[in-house]
Structures are given as C-alpha cells and as structure tokens.
Amino acid sequence: MKKILSLLMMALMVLSVTPMIVGEEGIVDGGIELDVGEVNEPPEVCTDSTQRSWNPNDQTYYTAELYGTNDTNDYGDDYYDVSVRGNYVFTGETVTYYVIVEDENGEDDTDEVILQKDDSITVTGVGSCSEIENPPWANGDTLDQFDCGTIVYDDDTMNAYRCVLVVQDWTGVQDINVKATDDDGASDTSTWSDRLTFNPPLSVTLTNSIDFGNVEEDSTVTSSAVYLNNVGSDGVVMDMYIASDDYFTDPLNPTAICGIGNGIPYYAFSYYATKGSVDSGDNDNVFPGLGESRWNRCEADDDEYTPLPSHSGEIDDMCRIVNHLEEGSFLTQGQSMSLTFQLDVPEPCEGSFTNGKFHFAGRVV
C-alpha cells in the first residue's frame, strides 16, 4: 500500500507542473514596415541677409532722399540706406529678401516659395517670391553669404528667388520669413527671420504753454520755455519743423492794431532751441531738410534767435528747427527739445493778442 500511494503522489506532482510547461509555448506573430525606394525630402531655404533692401513710400521718400543714400545691391535692385532709421516700416514701403531654395529631387520639384508673417499667434502668407532667372553667380560657384553655410550652387537642384514684402496696414512687432513647398506638399521655413515693427504710432507733444506775460510797446521780450517731445514708440525718429500763424490777434477786440496790422505779425517772433549739447544759435539753413530754403529766412540773427516763417500749411514753408547740422533737428523716441521764443513788440500796440498758434511738424526719418 505504501508503494502504490507514493506512485500516485508522483503522478499528481507531474500533472500539477504540466500547465506551466504549456504556458511557455505561447507564440506571438509580428509584421514589419519596410519602404523601398526614394524618400521625399522637403526643400531647404537659405537666406542672403546681406542684401536685404528697403524702399520708402510716397511720404518717407523725401526723408530717405535727404538723409539716406540710394544704391544698387548685388542683385541689381535699387534701395535706400538710412542709417538713423530703426527697424520700423509703414504702409506702402517695401522690403526685399533674397533666398536660394534647394530641392534634392530637382529644382523643378519646388512648387511654391512665399513670404510669411508670424505674429506668434498665427502665420499668414503675405506675398509670393519670383525666380531670379540670372542670379549674380554661375553654376558651380562657391557662395558663403547664405545662412546655410558655404554652398556650391547647383543648377539642377537650386533656384534663386526674390521676395518682395509690400507693407500693408499691419500693426505691432512681427517676424517675416520664407517658406518653400515642393510638388508633394513637403515644406521648409527659413531659419532666418526679419523682425519688423509695422506702422508704429507717431506722437509729438508740447509740454508747458508759451507765455510772454505783460509786455510794453517797442520792447523785446522772451517767453517761458516749452518742451517738444517725441513720445512715439519703437524707436521712431522724427525730423522737427516750426512756423507761425501770420497774425496773433485780439479775440476780444477784432480791430486791435499792433504796428501797422491787425495783430502781431509772424515776423515779430523768433525762436531758440536746445537739444542736449546742440542748439539753434548757429542756424545757417545749410540743412533745411524739407523746410524753407528759397529765401534763406531760417538763419539765426546775431542774438542767436531764428525768425519764424509764415505757416501756409505745407512743410516746405516751415523752418527746420536746428538746421546747421544734418541730424540736429532729429528727435528719437523719448527725446525732447527745449524752445524759448522772442517777441519784438511793435509800436503802437495795445490789446491781448492770444488768437494765434505756433505750428510744429515732425516727419518720420
């Protein structure tokens, strides 16, 4: 009996192990993914930022002509270089960029090259680029002006493009870049981008009021000081001009006479301006800017005060406030200019001549 019992126990032990052995024989099938053939690589955009070019609109053209230089870039395109100007642009101005697009599948595989505007929220296409048929290099030339590093130009895989941005009524700081797309929809965006401030606000203010106080006939008096301030934004540079109404009349007595006219005439007033170490005392109208130059009326007298011109409503009849230095009348963002006025009181003259204005104008550089 003992012998039989032991055999039964062994049989039970064998049976209890069997399920574990079966479990180790499980099989899992798995497939593979294998593509054989060419892989479509997106085109690559390389930017020549050394030739980026700016051109003015019909308003900024005048200051560009005065304070900038007109030149031709390596691609044969005209442009203006205005050294004091910041990275701001206004509606109607243009900025031109130059790129090479390389497509390993062949240059004719490139379907579209466009400019994009990125305001950090949305990316918007803002213009197309045109192929440059005759770039300023030959096939096989080594080029080192592009941001992709040194490249050897290959007509079979590369094309050069001109991308012209025509500024619209956009606002704020935004990035401009170039995107290239091939025939299969694969695309690449330039690693380079140009950060521009579009249509920054322009604002000039006058601090304090011009007050001559109580004066006597046939005397020369000086006003309190006022401050002309450029309170715009984004580094905008303004070129400042000044002029006077023809007459300052007495609003309570329309028939009041001062000298031989119905009020104090503009030529009885003159001004003196200071800005840091610069002043208008040496005004000789050598740099009249867009202002008065035809009759040389904007020259300082011996007392260093410059006579005010009559205001016609046009800037070309105004005096450039500091006109003996090219940049003398510029106000950069946050900068101020102090002005005092001198009045040669005519004789006879009696009344309160407050109905009139001095006019200040700023033109964007």
VEXDREN-2710 file (C-alpha; in Angstrom, 1 decimal):
% VEXDREN-2710
k/r/px/py/pz
1/MET/0.0/0.0/0.0
2/LYS/2.8/2.4/0.8
3/LYS/4.3/1.8/-2.6
4/ILE/1.1/2.4/-4.5
5/LEU/0.5/5.6/-2.6
6/SER/3.8/7.1/-3.4
7/LEU/3.3/6.4/-7.1
8/LEU/0.0/8.2/-7.0
9/MET/1.6/11.3/-5.4
10/MET/4.3/11.4/-8.1
11/ALA/1.6/11.3/-10.7
12/LEU/-0.2/14.2/-9.1
13/MET/3.0/16.2/-9.0
14/VAL/3.6/15.7/-12.7
15/LEU/0.1/16.8/-13.5
16/SER/0.4/19.9/-11.5
17/VAL/3.5/21.0/-13.4
18/THR/2.1/20.5/-16.9
19/PRO/0.1/23.8/-17.2
20/MET/3.3/25.8/-16.6
21/ILE/5.1/24.0/-19.5
22/VAL/2.1/24.7/-21.8
23/GLY/2.3/28.4/-20.9
24/GLU/5.8/28.7/-22.1
25/GLU/4.9/27.6/-25.6
26/GLY/2.8/30.7/-26.4
27/ILE/3.6/32.3/-29.9
28/VAL/3.1/35.9/-31.0
29/ASP/3.2/36.9/-34.6
30/GLY/4.6/40.4/-35.7
31/GLY/4.8/42.1/-39.0
32/ILE/7.4/44.8/-40.2
33/GLU/7.2/48.0/-42.1
34/LEU/9.7/48.4/-44.9
35/ASP/9.6/51.1/-47.6
36/VAL/11.9/50.5/-50.5
37/GLY/12.6/53.5/-52.8
38/GLU/13.4/57.3/-52.7
39/VAL/12.4/59.3/-49.6
40/ASN/10.9/62.8/-50.4
41/GLU/13.0/65.4/-48.5
42/PRO/11.5/68.9/-48.2
43/PRO/13.2/71.7/-49.9
44/GLU/15.7/73.8/-47.9
45/VAL/15.6/77.6/-47.8
46/CYS/18.9/79.5/-47.5
47/THR/18.7/83.3/-47.0
48/ASP/21.2/86.0/-48.1
49/SER/20.5/88.6/-45.4
50/THR/23.4/90.7/-46.6
51/GLN/21.3/92.0/-49.5
52/ARG/18.0/92.7/-47.6
53/SER/16.8/96.0/-49.1
54/TRP/14.3/98.7/-48.1
55/ASN/12.5/101.3/-50.2
56/PRO/10.3/104.2/-48.9
57/ASN/6.6/105.0/-49.6
58/ASP/5.4/108.3/-51.1
59/GLN/5.9/110.1/-47.8
60/THR/9.1/108.6/-46.4
61/TYR/10.7/109.0/-49.8
62/TYR/11.5/112.7/-49.0
63/THR/13.5/112.0/-45.8
64/ALA/15.1/108.9/-47.5
65/GLU/16.3/111.2/-50.2
66/LEU/17.6/113.8/-47.7
67/TYR/19.2/111.6/-45.1
68/GLY/19.8/108.3/-46.8
69/THR/21.9/107.0/-49.7
70/ASN/20.4/105.4/-52.8
71/ASP/22.4/102.4/-54.1
72/THR/22.1/99.2/-56.1
73/ASN/22.5/95.8/-54.4
74/ASP/24.3/92.6/-55.8
75/TYR/21.1/91.5/-57.5
76/GLY/20.7/94.7/-59.5
77/ASP/17.9/96.2/-57.4
78/ASP/17.8/99.8/-56.2
79/TYR/17.4/100.5/-52.4
80/TYR/17.8/103.2/-49.8
81/ASP/20.1/103.1/-46.8
82/VAL/19.0/105.4/-44.0
83/SER/21.5/104.8/-41.1
84/VAL/19.5/106.6/-38.4
85/ARG/16.3/104.7/-39.1
86/GLY/15.1/102.0/-36.8
87/ASN/13.5/98.6/-37.7
88/TYR/10.1/100.1/-38.4
89/VAL/8.1/100.2/-41.6
90/PHE/4.9/101.9/-42.8
91/THR/2.2/101.0/-45.3
92/GLY/3.4/101.2/-48.8
93/GLU/7.1/100.7/-48.0
94/THR/8.8/97.6/-49.4
95/VAL/11.4/95.2/-48.0
96/THR/13.1/92.8/-50.4
97/TYR/14.7/89.5/-49.4
98/TYR/16.8/87.0/-51.5
99/VAL/16.9/83.3/-51.0
100/ILE/18.2/80.1/-52.6
101/VAL/15.8/77.1/-52.4
102/GLU/17.5/73.7/-52.8
103/ASP/15.4/70.5/-53.6
104/GLU/17.3/67.3/-53.8
105/ASN/14.6/65.9/-56.1
106/GLY/15.4/68.6/-58.6
107/GLU/14.9/72.3/-58.9
108/ASP/11.7/71.8/-60.8
109/ASP/10.2/69.9/-57.9
110/THR/9.8/73.2/-56.0
111/ASP/6.2/74.2/-56.3
112/GLU/5.9/77.5/-54.3
113/VAL/8.0/80.0/-52.4
114/ILE/6.2/82.6/-50.3
115/LEU/6.8/85.2/-47.6
116/GLN/5.1/84.6/-44.3
117/LYS/4.2/86.9/-41.4
118/ASP/4.3/85.4/-37.9
119/ASP/2.9/87.4/-35.0
120/SER/3.5/84.5/-32.6
121/ILE/-0.2/83.6/-32.7
122/THR/-0.9/82.9/-36.4
123/VAL/1.3/82.5/-39.5
124/THR/0.0/84.2/-42.6
125/GLY/1.2/84.2/-46.2
126/VAL/1.9/87.8/-47.2
127/GLY/3.4/87.6/-50.7
128/SER/4.9/85.3/-53.3
129/CYS/8.5/85.1/-54.4
130/SER/9.7/85.2/-58.0
131/GLU/12.5/83.2/-59.5
132/ILE/15.7/85.1/-60.4
133/GLU/16.5/84.0/-63.9
134/ASN/20.1/85.3/-63.9
135/PRO/21.5/85.4/-60.4
136/PRO/24.8/87.1/-59.8
137/TRP/26.8/83.9/-59.8
138/ALA/27.4/80.9/-62.1
139/ASN/26.7/77.2/-61.8
140/GLY/29.4/75.6/-59.6
141/ASP/30.3/78.9/-57.8
142/THR/31.0/78.7/-54.1
143/LEU/28.7/81.0/-52.1
144/ASP/29.3/81.9/-48.4
145/GLN/26.8/84.8/-47.9
146/PHE/23.9/82.5/-47.2
147/ASP/22.8/81.4/-43.7
148/CYS/23.0/77.7/-44.6
149/GLY/26.8/78.0/-44.6
150/THR/29.1/77.6/-47.6
151/ILE/27.3/76.1/-50.5
152/VAL/28.2/75.2/-54.1
153/TYR/25.5/76.4/-56.4
154/ASP/23.9/73.6/-58.5
155/ASP/21.5/74.5/-61.3
156/ASP/20.0/71.0/-61.2
157/THR/18.8/71.3/-57.6
158/MET/18.8/75.0/-56.7
159/ASN/16.9/78.2/-57.7
160/ALA/17.4/81.8/-56.5
161/TYR/14.3/83.8/-55.6
162/ARG/13.4/87.5/-55.0
163/CYS/10.8/88.0/-52.3
164/VAL/9.2/91.5/-52.1
165/LEU/7.2/92.4/-49.0
166/VAL/4.7/95.3/-49.7
167/VAL/3.8/96.6/-46.2
168/GLN/0.1/96.7/-45.5
169/ASP/-1.8/98.3/-42.7
170/TRP/-0.5/95.8/-40.2
171/THR/0.5/96.8/-36.7
172/GLY/2.8/95.5/-34.0
173/VAL/6.0/93.6/-33.9
174/GLN/6.0/90.6/-36.3
175/ASP/8.5/88.2/-37.9
176/ILE/8.9/87.8/-41.6
177/ASN/10.3/84.5/-43.0
178/VAL/10.3/82.5/-46.3
179/LYS/8.5/79.1/-46.8
180/ALA/9.2/76.7/-49.7
181/THR/6.8/73.8/-50.7
182/ASP/7.5/71.0/-53.2
183/ASP/5.2/69.2/-55.5
184/ASP/4.4/66.6/-52.8
185/GLY/3.4/69.2/-50.3
186/ALA/6.6/68.9/-48.2
187/SER/7.7/72.3/-47.0
188/ASP/10.5/74.1/-45.1
189/THR/10.7/77.5/-43.5
190/SER/13.8/79.6/-43.4
191/THR/15.7/79.5/-40.0
192/TRP/16.4/83.2/-40.6
193/SER/13.6/85.8/-40.0
194/ASP/13.3/89.6/-40.0
195/ARG/11.6/91.2/-37.0
196/LEU/9.8/94.3/-38.1
197/THR/7.6/96.9/-36.3
198/PHE/4.7/97.7/-38.5
199/ASN/3.1/101.2/-38.5
200/PRO/4.2/102.3/-35.1
201/PRO/2.2/105.2/-33.6
202/LEU/3.6/108.7/-34.2
203/SER/3.1/111.3/-31.4
204/VAL/4.7/114.6/-30.6
205/THR/3.6/116.6/-27.6
206/LEU/4.3/120.1/-26.3
207/THR/4.9/120.5/-22.5
208/ASN/4.1/123.8/-20.8
209/SER/2.5/126.9/-22.5
210/ILE/4.1/129.8/-24.3
211/ASP/3.7/132.9/-22.2
212/PHE/5.2/136.3/-22.7
213/GLY/3.4/137.9/-19.8
214/ASN/2.6/141.6/-19.8
215/VAL/4.8/143.5/-22.2
216/GLU/5.4/147.1/-23.3
217/GLU/5.4/148.6/-26.8
218/ASP/8.7/148.8/-28.6
219/SER/10.4/146.2/-26.4
220/THR/11.9/142.8/-26.9
221/VAL/10.7/140.1/-24.5
222/THR/11.4/136.4/-24.1
223/SER/8.8/133.7/-23.4
224/SER/8.8/130.9/-20.9
225/ALA/10.4/127.6/-22.1
226/VAL/8.3/124.8/-23.7
227/TYR/9.4/121.3/-24.5
228/LEU/8.8/119.5/-27.7
229/ASN/8.7/115.7/-27.1
230/ASN/8.8/112.6/-29.3
231/VAL/6.5/110.3/-27.3
232/GLY/6.1/107.8/-30.1
233/SER/7.2/104.2/-29.8
234/ASP/9.5/101.6/-31.3
235/GLY/12.5/103.9/-31.9
236/VAL/10.8/106.1/-34.5
237/VAL/13.0/109.1/-35.4
238/MET/11.2/112.4/-36.2
239/ASP/12.7/115.4/-38.1
240/MET/11.2/118.6/-36.5
241/TYR/9.9/121.8/-38.1
242/ILE/8.3/125.0/-37.0
243/ALA/6.3/128.0/-38.3
244/SER/3.9/130.7/-37.1
245/ASP/0.4/131.9/-38.0
246/ASP/0.5/135.1/-40.0
247/TYR/-1.0/137.2/-37.1
248/PHE/-1.8/136.9/-33.4
249/THR/-5.0/138.8/-33.0
250/ASP/-7.1/140.0/-30.0
251/PRO/-10.2/137.8/-29.8
252/LEU/-12.0/140.4/-27.7
253/ASN/-11.2/143.3/-30.0
254/PRO/-11.0/142.2/-33.7
255/THR/-10.0/145.7/-34.8
256/ALA/-7.0/146.0/-32.4
257/ILE/-3.9/147.3/-34.2
258/CYS/-0.3/146.3/-33.4
259/GLY/2.2/148.1/-35.5
260/ILE/0.5/148.5/-38.9
261/GLY/-1.5/145.3/-38.9
262/ASN/-4.5/143.7/-37.2
263/GLY/-2.4/142.0/-34.6
264/ILE/1.2/140.9/-34.0
265/PRO/2.8/139.7/-37.3
266/TYR/4.7/136.4/-37.6
267/TYR/8.0/138.2/-38.4
268/ALA/8.0/139.8/-34.9
269/PHE/8.6/136.3/-33.4
270/SER/11.8/134.3/-33.4
271/TYR/12.9/131.1/-31.5
272/TYR/15.9/129.5/-29.8
273/ALA/16.1/125.7/-29.4
274/THR/18.4/123.4/-27.5
275/LYS/18.7/119.6/-27.5
276/GLY/21.4/118.2/-25.4
277/SER/24.7/119.8/-26.5
278/VAL/23.1/121.1/-29.7
279/ASP/21.3/124.4/-30.2
280/SER/19.9/126.5/-33.0
281/GLY/22.1/129.5/-32.3
282/ASP/24.3/128.7/-35.3
283/ASN/21.4/128.1/-37.7
284/ASP/22.6/128.9/-41.2
285/ASN/20.0/126.8/-43.2
286/VAL/22.7/124.6/-44.7
287/PHE/20.5/121.6/-43.8
288/PRO/16.9/122.9/-44.4
289/GLY/15.6/119.4/-44.8
290/LEU/12.1/119.6/-46.3
291/GLY/11.7/123.1/-45.0
292/GLU/12.2/126.7/-46.1
293/SER/15.3/127.3/-48.2
294/ARG/14.2/129.5/-51.1
295/TRP/14.7/132.9/-49.3
296/ASN/17.0/131.8/-46.5
297/ARG/14.6/133.1/-43.9
298/CYS/15.6/130.4/-41.4
299/GLU/19.0/131.8/-40.4
300/ALA/19.8/132.8/-36.8
301/ASP/20.3/136.5/-36.1
302/ASP/23.2/137.9/-34.2
303/ASP/21.3/137.3/-30.9
304/GLU/21.1/133.5/-32.0
305/TYR/17.3/133.6/-32.4
306/THR/15.9/132.4/-35.7
307/PRO/13.0/134.3/-37.2
308/LEU/9.8/132.3/-37.6
309/PRO/8.3/131.8/-41.1
310/SER/4.7/132.2/-42.0
311/HIS/2.7/128.9/-41.8
312/SER/1.0/128.0/-45.1
313/GLY/0.0/124.5/-44.1
314/GLU/2.9/123.0/-46.1
315/ILE/6.1/121.7/-44.6
316/ASP/8.2/123.3/-47.3
317/ASP/7.3/126.7/-45.8
318/MET/8.5/125.8/-42.3
319/CYS/11.9/126.1/-40.7
320/ARG/13.8/123.0/-39.8
321/ILE/14.3/123.8/-36.1
322/VAL/18.0/123.1/-35.9
323/ASN/19.3/123.4/-39.5
324/HIS/23.0/123.9/-39.2
325/LEU/23.6/120.1/-38.5
326/GLU/22.2/117.2/-40.6
327/GLU/20.9/115.4/-37.5
328/GLY/20.4/118.5/-35.4
329/SER/16.6/118.5/-35.6
330/PHE/16.1/114.8/-35.1
331/LEU/14.1/113.6/-32.1
332/THR/14.4/110.0/-31.3
333/GLN/11.8/108.1/-29.2
334/GLY/11.7/109.7/-25.7
335/GLN/13.8/112.7/-26.6
336/SER/12.9/116.3/-26.1
337/MET/13.8/119.7/-27.4
338/SER/13.6/122.9/-25.3
339/LEU/12.4/126.1/-27.1
340/THR/12.1/129.7/-26.0
341/PHE/10.5/132.5/-28.1
342/GLN/11.4/136.1/-28.5
343/LEU/9.0/138.9/-29.5
344/ASP/9.8/142.3/-30.8
345/VAL/6.7/144.2/-29.7
346/PRO/5.6/146.7/-32.4
347/GLU/4.6/150.3/-31.8
348/PRO/1.8/151.2/-31.3
349/CYS/0.4/148.0/-29.8
350/GLU/-2.4/147.6/-27.3
351/GLY/-4.5/144.5/-26.6
352/SER/-4.5/140.9/-25.6
353/PHE/-3.2/139.1/-28.7
354/THR/-3.8/135.4/-27.9
355/ASN/-5.6/134.3/-31.0
356/GLY/-2.9/132.5/-33.0
357/LYS/-0.6/129.5/-33.0
358/PHE/2.9/128.3/-33.5
359/HIS/2.9/125.1/-35.5
360/PHE/5.2/122.1/-35.1
361/ALA/5.6/119.3/-37.5
362/GLY/7.5/116.1/-37.4
363/ARG/8.4/113.9/-40.4
364/VAL/9.4/110.3/-40.0
365/VAL/13.0/109.6/-40.9
END
